Amino acid sequence: MRHWGPRSLATMRTFLAGLVVLPYDQQVAVRWGELQGYAQLRGRPRPVNDTWIAACGLTRELPLATLNLKDFADFAEHEGLELIRL
C-alpha cells in the first residue's frame, strides 16, 4: 500500500530478522483462555492481543519488556507477569 522501495523493504527485513518469535502451542492457548476468564471475572476484560502477549510470557516464564506498562499492569498484579519498563 505504501509503495516501499528496495531500501525500506531491506530495512524491514533486517528488523524482522532480529526478532524472536515465540511459538504457539496448546499451553499458551489454555493460559490465554484462563487470563481472559479471570479478567472478565474481575470486571476488567482485557484486549485479546494484550492477553495473548501476557499468556506467551507467563507460559514460558519470561518477563515482558514494554513501553506501555499500563496495558499489562493487571497481568502483573493478578497473574505475576514480570514487567520491564523500556
PyMOL Python script that loads the backbone (N, CA, C, O; Angstrom):
from pymol import cmd

cmd.read_pdbstr("""\
ATOM      1  N   MET A   1       0.816  -1.191   0.000  1.00  0.00           N
ATOM      2  CA  MET A   1       0.000   0.000   0.000  1.00  0.00           C
ATOM      3  C   MET A   1       0.862   1.257   0.000  1.00  0.00           C
ATOM      4  O   MET A   1       0.484   2.273  -0.585  1.00  0.00           O
ATOM      5  N   ARG A   2       1.987   1.192   0.637  1.00  0.00           N
ATOM      6  CA  ARG A   2       2.811   2.395   0.759  1.00  0.00           C
ATOM      7  C   ARG A   2       3.877   2.496  -0.329  1.00  0.00           C
ATOM      8  O   ARG A   2       4.645   3.457  -0.366  1.00  0.00           O
ATOM      9  N   HIS A   3       3.917   1.519  -1.196  1.00  0.00           N
ATOM     10  CA  HIS A   3       4.866   1.539  -2.318  1.00  0.00           C
ATOM     11  C   HIS A   3       6.307   1.680  -1.830  1.00  0.00           C
ATOM     12  O   HIS A   3       7.060   2.526  -2.312  1.00  0.00           O
ATOM     13  N   TRP A   4       6.673   0.840  -0.871  1.00  0.00           N
ATOM     14  CA  TRP A   4       8.038   0.879  -0.344  1.00  0.00           C
ATOM     15  C   TRP A   4       9.026   0.486  -1.432  1.00  0.00           C
ATOM     16  O   TRP A   4       8.779  -0.413  -2.236  1.00  0.00           O
ATOM     17  N   GLY A   5      10.130   1.177  -1.428  1.00  0.00           N
ATOM     18  CA  GLY A   5      11.214   0.848  -2.341  1.00  0.00           C
ATOM     19  C   GLY A   5      12.130  -0.203  -1.735  1.00  0.00           C
ATOM     20  O   GLY A   5      11.906  -0.653  -0.611  1.00  0.00           O
ATOM     21  N   PRO A   6      13.164  -0.597  -2.477  1.00  0.00           N
ATOM     22  CA  PRO A   6      14.080  -1.632  -2.012  1.00  0.00           C
ATOM     23  C   PRO A   6      14.748  -1.301  -0.677  1.00  0.00           C
ATOM     24  O   PRO A   6      14.974  -2.191   0.143  1.00  0.00           O
ATOM     25  N   ARG A   7      15.061  -0.035  -0.461  1.00  0.00           N
ATOM     26  CA  ARG A   7      15.733   0.358   0.786  1.00  0.00           C
ATOM     27  C   ARG A   7      14.825   0.147   2.005  1.00  0.00           C
ATOM     28  O   ARG A   7      15.258  -0.416   3.010  1.00  0.00           O
ATOM     29  N   SER A   8      13.586   0.590   1.918  1.00  0.00           N
ATOM     30  CA  SER A   8      12.646   0.407   3.025  1.00  0.00           C
ATOM     31  C   SER A   8      12.354  -1.073   3.264  1.00  0.00           C
ATOM     32  O   SER A   8      12.275  -1.516   4.409  1.00  0.00           O
ATOM     33  N   LEU A   9      12.196  -1.832   2.186  1.00  0.00           N
ATOM     34  CA  LEU A   9      11.954  -3.265   2.332  1.00  0.00           C
ATOM     35  C   LEU A   9      13.139  -3.960   2.997  1.00  0.00           C
ATOM     36  O   LEU A   9      12.952  -4.830   3.848  1.00  0.00           O
ATOM     37  N   ALA A  10      14.337  -3.586   2.616  1.00  0.00           N
ATOM     38  CA  ALA A  10      15.534  -4.178   3.217  1.00  0.00           C
ATOM     39  C   ALA A  10      15.622  -3.830   4.701  1.00  0.00           C
ATOM     40  O   ALA A  10      15.990  -4.673   5.519  1.00  0.00           O
ATOM     41  N   THR A  11      15.287  -2.597   5.043  1.00  0.00           N
ATOM     42  CA  THR A  11      15.296  -2.185   6.448  1.00  0.00           C
ATOM     43  C   THR A  11      14.297  -3.010   7.243  1.00  0.00           C
ATOM     44  O   THR A  11      14.611  -3.461   8.345  1.00  0.00           O
ATOM     45  N   MET A  12      13.108  -3.214   6.711  1.00  0.00           N
ATOM     46  CA  MET A  12      12.090  -4.007   7.394  1.00  0.00           C
ATOM     47  C   MET A  12      12.535  -5.460   7.537  1.00  0.00           C
ATOM     48  O   MET A  12      12.350  -6.057   8.598  1.00  0.00           O
ATOM     49  N   ARG A  13      13.109  -6.028   6.504  1.00  0.00           N
ATOM     50  CA  ARG A  13      13.583  -7.420   6.575  1.00  0.00           C
ATOM     51  C   ARG A  13      14.665  -7.572   7.640  1.00  0.00           C
ATOM     52  O   ARG A  13      14.681  -8.559   8.375  1.00  0.00           O
ATOM     53  N   THR A  14      15.555  -6.610   7.720  1.00  0.00           N
ATOM     54  CA  THR A  14      16.613  -6.643   8.733  1.00  0.00           C
ATOM     55  C   THR A  14      16.003  -6.567  10.129  1.00  0.00           C
ATOM     56  O   THR A  14      16.398  -7.316  11.023  1.00  0.00           O
ATOM     57  N   PHE A  15      15.052  -5.673  10.315  1.00  0.00           N
ATOM     58  CA  PHE A  15      14.376  -5.543  11.600  1.00  0.00           C
ATOM     59  C   PHE A  15      13.687  -6.853  11.988  1.00  0.00           C
ATOM     60  O   PHE A  15      13.861  -7.332  13.109  1.00  0.00           O
ATOM     61  N   LEU A  16      12.921  -7.428  11.086  1.00  0.00           N
ATOM     62  CA  LEU A  16      12.183  -8.652  11.368  1.00  0.00           C
ATOM     63  C   LEU A  16      13.111  -9.827  11.639  1.00  0.00           C
ATOM     64  O   LEU A  16      12.786 -10.691  12.454  1.00  0.00           O
ATOM     65  N   ALA A  17      14.251  -9.874  10.978  1.00  0.00           N
ATOM     66  CA  ALA A  17      15.201 -10.968  11.183  1.00  0.00           C
ATOM     67  C   ALA A  17      15.763 -10.972  12.603  1.00  0.00           C
ATOM     68  O   ALA A  17      16.187 -12.015  13.099  1.00  0.00           O
ATOM     69  N   GLY A  18      15.769  -9.823  13.252  1.00  0.00           N
ATOM     70  CA  GLY A  18      16.296  -9.729  14.603  1.00  0.00           C
ATOM     71  C   GLY A  18      15.293 -10.027  15.703  1.00  0.00           C
ATOM     72  O   GLY A  18      15.647 -10.021  16.882  1.00  0.00           O
ATOM     73  N   LEU A  19      14.050 -10.287  15.334  1.00  0.00           N
ATOM     74  CA  LEU A  19      13.013 -10.545  16.329  1.00  0.00           C
ATOM     75  C   LEU A  19      12.983 -12.014  16.730  1.00  0.00           C
ATOM     76  O   LEU A  19      13.265 -12.901  15.924  1.00  0.00           O
ATOM     77  N   VAL A  20      12.643 -12.247  17.970  1.00  0.00           N
ATOM     78  CA  VAL A  20      12.405 -13.605  18.453  1.00  0.00           C
ATOM     79  C   VAL A  20      10.901 -13.820  18.425  1.00  0.00           C
ATOM     80  O   VAL A  20      10.143 -13.040  19.001  1.00  0.00           O
ATOM     81  N   VAL A  21      10.478 -14.868  17.762  1.00  0.00           N
ATOM     82  CA  VAL A  21       9.064 -15.181  17.668  1.00  0.00           C
ATOM     83  C   VAL A  21       8.790 -16.387  18.562  1.00  0.00           C
ATOM     84  O   VAL A  21       9.345 -17.466  18.354  1.00  0.00           O
ATOM     85  N   LEU A  22       7.934 -16.191  19.552  1.00  0.00           N
ATOM     86  CA  LEU A  22       7.585 -17.293  20.434  1.00  0.00           C
ATOM     87  C   LEU A  22       6.552 -18.164  19.748  1.00  0.00           C
ATOM     88  O   LEU A  22       5.546 -17.655  19.254  1.00  0.00           O
ATOM     89  N   PRO A  23       6.782 -19.471  19.710  1.00  0.00           N
ATOM     90  CA  PRO A  23       5.842 -20.346  19.010  1.00  0.00           C
ATOM     91  C   PRO A  23       4.535 -20.512  19.766  1.00  0.00           C
ATOM     92  O   PRO A  23       4.486 -20.423  20.993  1.00  0.00           O
ATOM     93  N   TYR A  24       3.505 -20.748  19.020  1.00  0.00           N
ATOM     94  CA  TYR A  24       2.185 -21.049  19.565  1.00  0.00           C
ATOM     95  C   TYR A  24       2.166 -22.512  19.991  1.00  0.00           C
ATOM     96  O   TYR A  24       2.728 -23.373  19.314  1.00  0.00           O
ATOM     97  N   ASP A  25       1.526 -22.779  21.099  1.00  0.00           N
ATOM     98  CA  ASP A  25       1.264 -24.161  21.467  1.00  0.00           C
ATOM     99  C   ASP A  25       0.003 -24.203  22.333  1.00  0.00           C
ATOM    100  O   ASP A  25      -0.570 -23.167  22.668  1.00  0.00           O
ATOM    101  N   GLN A  26      -0.411 -25.403  22.681  1.00  0.00           N
ATOM    102  CA  GLN A  26      -1.648 -25.555  23.427  1.00  0.00           C
ATOM    103  C   GLN A  26      -1.559 -24.928  24.817  1.00  0.00           C
ATOM    104  O   GLN A  26      -2.556 -24.409  25.319  1.00  0.00           O
ATOM    105  N   GLN A  27      -0.384 -24.965  25.449  1.00  0.00           N
ATOM    106  CA  GLN A  27      -0.225 -24.354  26.770  1.00  0.00           C
ATOM    107  C   GLN A  27      -0.507 -22.853  26.722  1.00  0.00           C
ATOM    108  O   GLN A  27      -1.162 -22.310  27.612  1.00  0.00           O
ATOM    109  N   VAL A  28      -0.016 -22.195  25.692  1.00  0.00           N
ATOM    110  CA  VAL A  28      -0.258 -20.755  25.550  1.00  0.00           C
ATOM    111  C   VAL A  28      -1.758 -20.507  25.349  1.00  0.00           C
ATOM    112  O   VAL A  28      -2.324 -19.593  25.948  1.00  0.00           O
ATOM    113  N   ALA A  29      -2.390 -21.317  24.513  1.00  0.00           N
ATOM    114  CA  ALA A  29      -3.821 -21.138  24.246  1.00  0.00           C
ATOM    115  C   ALA A  29      -4.650 -21.335  25.516  1.00  0.00           C
ATOM    116  O   ALA A  29      -5.582 -20.573  25.775  1.00  0.00           O
ATOM    117  N   VAL A  30      -4.317 -22.341  26.294  1.00  0.00           N
ATOM    118  CA  VAL A  30      -5.042 -22.586  27.540  1.00  0.00           C
ATOM    119  C   VAL A  30      -4.822 -21.427  28.511  1.00  0.00           C
ATOM    120  O   VAL A  30      -5.766 -20.948  29.138  1.00  0.00           O
ATOM    121  N   ARG A  31      -3.578 -20.983  28.632  1.00  0.00           N
ATOM    122  CA  ARG A  31      -3.264 -19.867  29.535  1.00  0.00           C
ATOM    123  C   ARG A  31      -4.001 -18.609  29.095  1.00  0.00           C
ATOM    124  O   ARG A  31      -4.513 -17.863  29.931  1.00  0.00           O
ATOM    125  N   TRP A  32      -4.057 -18.369  27.782  1.00  0.00           N
ATOM    126  CA  TRP A  32      -4.796 -17.220  27.251  1.00  0.00           C
ATOM    127  C   TRP A  32      -6.261 -17.273  27.696  1.00  0.00           C
ATOM    128  O   TRP A  32      -6.813 -16.273  28.154  1.00  0.00           O
ATOM    129  N   GLY A  33      -6.878 -18.438  27.559  1.00  0.00           N
ATOM    130  CA  GLY A  33      -8.273 -18.584  27.959  1.00  0.00           C
ATOM    131  C   GLY A  33      -8.462 -18.328  29.444  1.00  0.00           C
ATOM    132  O   GLY A  33      -9.427 -17.680  29.847  1.00  0.00           O
ATOM    133  N   GLU A  34      -7.551 -18.831  30.252  1.00  0.00           N
ATOM    134  CA  GLU A  34      -7.627 -18.585  31.697  1.00  0.00           C
ATOM    135  C   GLU A  34      -7.526 -17.094  31.993  1.00  0.00           C
ATOM    136  O   GLU A  34      -8.317 -16.555  32.767  1.00  0.00           O
ATOM    137  N   LEU A  35      -6.557 -16.434  31.379  1.00  0.00           N
ATOM    138  CA  LEU A  35      -6.364 -14.997  31.617  1.00  0.00           C
ATOM    139  C   LEU A  35      -7.594 -14.193  31.198  1.00  0.00           C
ATOM    140  O   LEU A  35      -8.019 -13.279  31.905  1.00  0.00           O
ATOM    141  N   GLN A  36      -8.160 -14.541  30.044  1.00  0.00           N
ATOM    142  CA  GLN A  36      -9.365 -13.851  29.586  1.00  0.00           C
ATOM    143  C   GLN A  36     -10.500 -14.034  30.592  1.00  0.00           C
ATOM    144  O   GLN A  36     -11.200 -13.080  30.930  1.00  0.00           O
ATOM    145  N   GLY A  37     -10.676 -15.266  31.067  1.00  0.00           N
ATOM    146  CA  GLY A  37     -11.740 -15.550  32.020  1.00  0.00           C
ATOM    147  C   GLY A  37     -11.532 -14.836  33.348  1.00  0.00           C
ATOM    148  O   GLY A  37     -12.466 -14.246  33.891  1.00  0.00           O
ATOM    149  N   TYR A  38     -10.307 -14.886  33.875  1.00  0.00           N
ATOM    150  CA  TYR A  38     -10.021 -14.221  35.148  1.00  0.00           C
ATOM    151  C   TYR A  38     -10.264 -12.715  35.047  1.00  0.00           C
ATOM    152  O   TYR A  38     -10.822 -12.104  35.958  1.00  0.00           O
ATOM    153  N   ALA A  39      -9.847 -12.138  33.952  1.00  0.00           N
ATOM    154  CA  ALA A  39     -10.023 -10.691  33.771  1.00  0.00           C
ATOM    155  C   ALA A  39     -11.510 -10.332  33.717  1.00  0.00           C
ATOM    156  O   ALA A  39     -11.936  -9.333  34.297  1.00  0.00           O
ATOM    157  N   GLN A  40     -12.284 -11.146  33.023  1.00  0.00           N
ATOM    158  CA  GLN A  40     -13.727 -10.886  32.966  1.00  0.00           C
ATOM    159  C   GLN A  40     -14.370 -11.021  34.340  1.00  0.00           C
ATOM    160  O   GLN A  40     -15.231 -10.222  34.706  1.00  0.00           O
ATOM    161  N   LEU A  41     -13.952 -12.032  35.103  1.00  0.00           N
ATOM    162  CA  LEU A  41     -14.497 -12.216  36.444  1.00  0.00           C
ATOM    163  C   LEU A  41     -14.143 -11.047  37.367  1.00  0.00           C
ATOM    164  O   LEU A  41     -14.903 -10.717  38.278  1.00  0.00           O
ATOM    165  N   ARG A  42     -12.989 -10.426  37.128  1.00  0.00           N
ATOM    166  CA  ARG A  42     -12.597  -9.254  37.913  1.00  0.00           C
ATOM    167  C   ARG A  42     -13.333  -7.995  37.460  1.00  0.00           C
ATOM    168  O   ARG A  42     -13.238  -6.944  38.094  1.00  0.00           O
ATOM    169  N   GLY A  43     -14.069  -8.118  36.356  1.00  0.00           N
ATOM    170  CA  GLY A  43     -14.789  -6.960  35.824  1.00  0.00           C
ATOM    171  C   GLY A  43     -13.911  -6.045  35.002  1.00  0.00           C
ATOM    172  O   GLY A  43     -14.252  -4.883  34.782  1.00  0.00           O
ATOM    173  N   ARG A  44     -12.792  -6.555  34.550  1.00  0.00           N
ATOM    174  CA  ARG A  44     -11.873  -5.754  33.750  1.00  0.00           C
ATOM    175  C   ARG A  44     -11.368  -6.578  32.564  1.00  0.00           C
ATOM    176  O   ARG A  44     -10.207  -6.986  32.541  1.00  0.00           O
ATOM    177  N   PRO A  45     -12.237  -6.822  31.580  1.00  0.00           N
ATOM    178  CA  PRO A  45     -11.811  -7.584  30.398  1.00  0.00           C
ATOM    179  C   PRO A  45     -10.619  -6.913  29.722  1.00  0.00           C
ATOM    180  O   PRO A  45     -10.535  -5.686  29.664  1.00  0.00           O
ATOM    181  N   ARG A  46      -9.727  -7.709  29.228  1.00  0.00           N
ATOM    182  CA  ARG A  46      -8.517  -7.202  28.592  1.00  0.00           C
ATOM    183  C   ARG A  46      -8.574  -7.467  27.091  1.00  0.00           C
ATOM    184  O   ARG A  46      -9.225  -8.415  26.652  1.00  0.00           O
ATOM    185  N   PRO A  47      -7.895  -6.633  26.300  1.00  0.00           N
ATOM    186  CA  PRO A  47      -7.859  -6.863  24.849  1.00  0.00           C
ATOM    187  C   PRO A  47      -7.227  -8.219  24.511  1.00  0.00           C
ATOM    188  O   PRO A  47      -6.300  -8.677  25.179  1.00  0.00           O
ATOM    189  N   VAL A  48      -7.745  -8.830  23.476  1.00  0.00           N
ATOM    190  CA  VAL A  48      -7.281 -10.148  23.052  1.00  0.00           C
ATOM    191  C   VAL A  48      -5.769 -10.160  22.815  1.00  0.00           C
ATOM    192  O   VAL A  48      -5.079 -11.074  23.266  1.00  0.00           O
ATOM    193  N   ASN A  49      -5.258  -9.159  22.115  1.00  0.00           N
ATOM    194  CA  ASN A  49      -3.832  -9.162  21.773  1.00  0.00           C
ATOM    195  C   ASN A  49      -2.951  -8.995  23.014  1.00  0.00           C
ATOM    196  O   ASN A  49      -1.907  -9.640  23.108  1.00  0.00           O
ATOM    197  N   ASP A  50      -3.346  -8.145  23.965  1.00  0.00           N
ATOM    198  CA  ASP A  50      -2.564  -7.982  25.189  1.00  0.00           C
ATOM    199  C   ASP A  50      -2.574  -9.273  26.003  1.00  0.00           C
ATOM    200  O   ASP A  50      -1.560  -9.658  26.584  1.00  0.00           O
ATOM    201  N   THR A  51      -3.721  -9.933  26.040  1.00  0.00           N
ATOM    202  CA  THR A  51      -3.822 -11.184  26.778  1.00  0.00           C
ATOM    203  C   THR A  51      -2.958 -12.262  26.144  1.00  0.00           C
ATOM    204  O   THR A  51      -2.350 -13.065  26.851  1.00  0.00           O
ATOM    205  N   TRP A  52      -2.898 -12.287  24.812  1.00  0.00           N
ATOM    206  CA  TRP A  52      -2.050 -13.276  24.124  1.00  0.00           C
ATOM    207  C   TRP A  52      -0.575 -13.032  24.455  1.00  0.00           C
ATOM    208  O   TRP A  52       0.167 -13.979  24.717  1.00  0.00           O
ATOM    209  N   ILE A  53      -0.156 -11.791  24.443  1.00  0.00           N
ATOM    210  CA  ILE A  53       1.237 -11.456  24.770  1.00  0.00           C
ATOM    211  C   ILE A  53       1.541 -11.884  26.205  1.00  0.00           C
ATOM    212  O   ILE A  53       2.587 -12.478  26.467  1.00  0.00           O
ATOM    213  N   ALA A  54       0.636 -11.586  27.132  1.00  0.00           N
ATOM    214  CA  ALA A  54       0.829 -11.976  28.527  1.00  0.00           C
ATOM    215  C   ALA A  54       0.881 -13.496  28.674  1.00  0.00           C
ATOM    216  O   ALA A  54       1.705 -14.022  29.421  1.00  0.00           O
ATOM    217  N   ALA A  55       0.008 -14.195  27.966  1.00  0.00           N
ATOM    218  CA  ALA A  55      -0.013 -15.653  28.040  1.00  0.00           C
ATOM    219  C   ALA A  55       1.290 -16.264  27.540  1.00  0.00           C
ATOM    220  O   ALA A  55       1.781 -17.232  28.119  1.00  0.00           O
ATOM    221  N   CYS A  56       1.852 -15.711  26.474  1.00  0.00           N
ATOM    222  CA  CYS A  56       3.141 -16.203  25.965  1.00  0.00           C
ATOM    223  C   CYS A  56       4.233 -16.038  27.012  1.00  0.00           C
ATOM    224  O   CYS A  56       5.008 -16.963  27.256  1.00  0.00           O
ATOM    225  N   GLY A  57       4.295 -14.869  27.628  1.00  0.00           N
ATOM    226  CA  GLY A  57       5.315 -14.616  28.639  1.00  0.00           C
ATOM    227  C   GLY A  57       5.127 -15.470  29.876  1.00  0.00           C
ATOM    228  O   GLY A  57       6.089 -16.052  30.378  1.00  0.00           O
ATOM    229  N   LEU A  58       3.915 -15.552  30.371  1.00  0.00           N
ATOM    230  CA  LEU A  58       3.653 -16.334  31.577  1.00  0.00           C
ATOM    231  C   LEU A  58       3.899 -17.821  31.353  1.00  0.00           C
ATOM    232  O   LEU A  58       4.457 -18.491  32.222  1.00  0.00           O
ATOM    233  N   THR A  59       3.494 -18.340  30.210  1.00  0.00           N
ATOM    234  CA  THR A  59       3.679 -19.759  29.916  1.00  0.00           C
ATOM    235  C   THR A  59       5.160 -20.129  29.885  1.00  0.00           C
ATOM    236  O   THR A  59       5.549 -21.208  30.330  1.00  0.00           O
ATOM    237  N   ARG A  60       5.965 -19.237  29.364  1.00  0.00           N
ATOM    238  CA  ARG A  60       7.403 -19.516  29.235  1.00  0.00           C
ATOM    239  C   ARG A  60       8.240 -18.888  30.356  1.00  0.00           C
ATOM    240  O   ARG A  60       9.470 -18.924  30.333  1.00  0.00           O
ATOM    241  N   GLU A  61       7.532 -18.310  31.339  1.00  0.00           N
ATOM    242  CA  GLU A  61       8.190 -17.665  32.480  1.00  0.00           C
ATOM    243  C   GLU A  61       9.211 -16.616  32.026  1.00  0.00           C
ATOM    244  O   GLU A  61      10.345 -16.571  32.503  1.00  0.00           O
ATOM    245  N   LEU A  62       8.767 -15.781  31.091  1.00  0.00           N
ATOM    246  CA  LEU A  62       9.601 -14.708  30.550  1.00  0.00           C
ATOM    247  C   LEU A  62       9.041 -13.356  30.978  1.00  0.00           C
ATOM    248  O   LEU A  62       7.823 -13.186  31.041  1.00  0.00           O
ATOM    249  N   PRO A  63       9.912 -12.391  31.274  1.00  0.00           N
ATOM    250  CA  PRO A  63       9.431 -11.041  31.557  1.00  0.00           C
ATOM    251  C   PRO A  63       9.005 -10.364  30.264  1.00  0.00           C
ATOM    252  O   PRO A  63       9.417 -10.763  29.175  1.00  0.00           O
ATOM    253  N   LEU A  64       8.184  -9.346  30.395  1.00  0.00           N
ATOM    254  CA  LEU A  64       7.728  -8.580  29.240  1.00  0.00           C
ATOM    255  C   LEU A  64       8.351  -7.197  29.289  1.00  0.00           C
ATOM    256  O   LEU A  64       8.126  -6.445  30.237  1.00  0.00           O
ATOM    257  N   ALA A  65       9.123  -6.861  28.287  1.00  0.00           N
ATOM    258  CA  ALA A  65       9.688  -5.522  28.149  1.00  0.00           C
ATOM    259  C   ALA A  65       8.718  -4.711  27.301  1.00  0.00           C
ATOM    260  O   ALA A  65       8.393  -5.099  26.179  1.00  0.00           O
ATOM    261  N   THR A  66       8.255  -3.583  27.840  1.00  0.00           N
ATOM    262  CA  THR A  66       7.240  -2.796  27.146  1.00  0.00           C
ATOM    263  C   THR A  66       7.375  -1.316  27.462  1.00  0.00           C
ATOM    264  O   THR A  66       7.876  -0.925  28.516  1.00  0.00           O
ATOM    265  N   LEU A  67       6.923  -0.519  26.534  1.00  0.00           N
ATOM    266  CA  LEU A  67       6.816   0.920  26.758  1.00  0.00           C
ATOM    267  C   LEU A  67       5.477   1.260  27.404  1.00  0.00           C
ATOM    268  O   LEU A  67       5.287   2.363  27.918  1.00  0.00           O
ATOM    269  N   ASN A  68       4.558   0.310  27.374  1.00  0.00           N
ATOM    270  CA  ASN A  68       3.200   0.567  27.834  1.00  0.00           C
ATOM    271  C   ASN A  68       2.874  -0.315  29.041  1.00  0.00           C
ATOM    272  O   ASN A  68       2.170  -1.316  28.908  1.00  0.00           O
ATOM    273  N   LEU A  69       3.374   0.046  30.190  1.00  0.00           N
ATOM    274  CA  LEU A  69       3.135  -0.729  31.407  1.00  0.00           C
ATOM    275  C   LEU A  69       1.656  -0.789  31.771  1.00  0.00           C
ATOM    276  O   LEU A  69       1.178  -1.789  32.307  1.00  0.00           O
ATOM    277  N   LYS A  70       0.944   0.281  31.478  1.00  0.00           N
ATOM    278  CA  LYS A  70      -0.478   0.378  31.846  1.00  0.00           C
ATOM    279  C   LYS A  70      -1.301  -0.778  31.273  1.00  0.00           C
ATOM    280  O   LYS A  70      -2.154  -1.330  31.967  1.00  0.00           O
ATOM    281  N   ASP A  71      -1.055  -1.144  30.023  1.00  0.00           N
ATOM    282  CA  ASP A  71      -1.845  -2.201  29.385  1.00  0.00           C
ATOM    283  C   ASP A  71      -1.619  -3.569  30.014  1.00  0.00           C
ATOM    284  O   ASP A  71      -2.464  -4.455  29.883  1.00  0.00           O
ATOM    285  N   PHE A  72      -0.493  -3.752  30.694  1.00  0.00           N
ATOM    286  CA  PHE A  72      -0.157  -5.062  31.243  1.00  0.00           C
ATOM    287  C   PHE A  72      -0.142  -5.084  32.765  1.00  0.00           C
ATOM    288  O   PHE A  72       0.205  -6.102  33.364  1.00  0.00           O
ATOM    289  N   ALA A  73      -0.513  -3.973  33.400  1.00  0.00           N
ATOM    290  CA  ALA A  73      -0.459  -3.867  34.863  1.00  0.00           C
ATOM    291  C   ALA A  73      -1.351  -4.902  35.538  1.00  0.00           C
ATOM    292  O   ALA A  73      -0.963  -5.468  36.560  1.00  0.00           O
ATOM    293  N   ASP A  74      -2.536  -5.164  34.993  1.00  0.00           N
ATOM    294  CA  ASP A  74      -3.431  -6.166  35.589  1.00  0.00           C
ATOM    295  C   ASP A  74      -2.788  -7.547  35.588  1.00  0.00           C
ATOM    296  O   ASP A  74      -2.908  -8.292  36.560  1.00  0.00           O
ATOM    297  N   PHE A  75      -2.112  -7.884  34.508  1.00  0.00           N
ATOM    298  CA  PHE A  75      -1.459  -9.189  34.428  1.00  0.00           C
ATOM    299  C   PHE A  75      -0.308  -9.284  35.437  1.00  0.00           C
ATOM    300  O   PHE A  75      -0.062 -10.348  36.005  1.00  0.00           O
ATOM    301  N   ALA A  76       0.378  -8.193  35.652  1.00  0.00           N
ATOM    302  CA  ALA A  76       1.454  -8.171  36.647  1.00  0.00           C
ATOM    303  C   ALA A  76       0.871  -8.314  38.049  1.00  0.00           C
ATOM    304  O   ALA A  76       1.364  -9.100  38.858  1.00  0.00           O
ATOM    305  N   GLU A  77      -0.163  -7.562  38.325  1.00  0.00           N
ATOM    306  CA  GLU A  77      -0.750  -7.553  39.669  1.00  0.00           C
ATOM    307  C   GLU A  77      -1.439  -8.872  40.022  1.00  0.00           C
ATOM    308  O   GLU A  77      -1.273  -9.384  41.129  1.00  0.00           O
ATOM    309  N   HIS A  78      -2.210  -9.419  39.085  1.00  0.00           N
ATOM    310  CA  HIS A  78      -3.032 -10.581  39.401  1.00  0.00           C
ATOM    311  C   HIS A  78      -2.441 -11.913  38.960  1.00  0.00           C
ATOM    312  O   HIS A  78      -2.783 -12.955  39.521  1.00  0.00           O
ATOM    313  N   GLU A  79      -1.571 -11.895  37.978  1.00  0.00           N
ATOM    314  CA  GLU A  79      -1.057 -13.158  37.417  1.00  0.00           C
ATOM    315  C   GLU A  79       0.441 -13.339  37.605  1.00  0.00           C
ATOM    316  O   GLU A  79       0.976 -14.414  37.334  1.00  0.00           O
ATOM    317  N   GLY A  80       1.120 -12.299  38.066  1.00  0.00           N
ATOM    318  CA  GLY A  80       2.557 -12.423  38.313  1.00  0.00           C
ATOM    319  C   GLY A  80       3.441 -12.170  37.106  1.00  0.00           C
ATOM    320  O   GLY A  80       4.620 -12.523  37.123  1.00  0.00           O
ATOM    321  N   LEU A  81       2.894 -11.566  36.059  1.00  0.00           N
ATOM    322  CA  LEU A  81       3.715 -11.246  34.891  1.00  0.00           C
ATOM    323  C   LEU A  81       4.754 -10.203  35.286  1.00  0.00           C
ATOM    324  O   LEU A  81       4.412  -9.143  35.811  1.00  0.00           O
ATOM    325  N   GLU A  82       6.005 -10.505  35.034  1.00  0.00           N
ATOM    326  CA  GLU A  82       7.084  -9.569  35.335  1.00  0.00           C
ATOM    327  C   GLU A  82       7.193  -8.555  34.196  1.00  0.00           C
ATOM    328  O   GLU A  82       7.309  -8.928  33.029  1.00  0.00           O
ATOM    329  N   LEU A  83       7.154  -7.283  34.546  1.00  0.00           N
ATOM    330  CA  LEU A  83       7.243  -6.214  33.545  1.00  0.00           C
ATOM    331  C   LEU A  83       8.575  -5.504  33.656  1.00  0.00           C
ATOM    332  O   LEU A  83       9.079  -5.252  34.750  1.00  0.00           O
ATOM    333  N   ILE A  84       9.132  -5.189  32.507  1.00  0.00           N
ATOM    334  CA  ILE A  84      10.363  -4.410  32.418  1.00  0.00           C
ATOM    335  C   ILE A  84      10.031  -3.146  31.631  1.00  0.00           C
ATOM    336  O   ILE A  84       9.595  -3.217  30.482  1.00  0.00           O
ATOM    337  N   ARG A  85      10.238  -2.007  32.250  1.00  0.00           N
ATOM    338  CA  ARG A  85       9.956  -0.736  31.569  1.00  0.00           C
ATOM    339  C   ARG A  85      11.114  -0.426  30.617  1.00  0.00           C
ATOM    340  O   ARG A  85      12.285  -0.467  30.994  1.00  0.00           O
ATOM    341  N   LEU A  86      10.748  -0.116  29.380  1.00  0.00           N
ATOM    342  CA  LEU A  86      11.765   0.282  28.397  1.00  0.00           C
ATOM    343  C   LEU A  86      11.956   1.770  28.430  1.00  0.00           C
ATOM    344  O   LEU A  86      12.770   2.304  27.676  1.00  0.00           O
TER     345      LEU A  86
END
""", "prot")
cmd.dss("prot")
cmd.show_as("cartoon", "prot")
cmd.util.cbc("prot")
cmd.orient("prot")
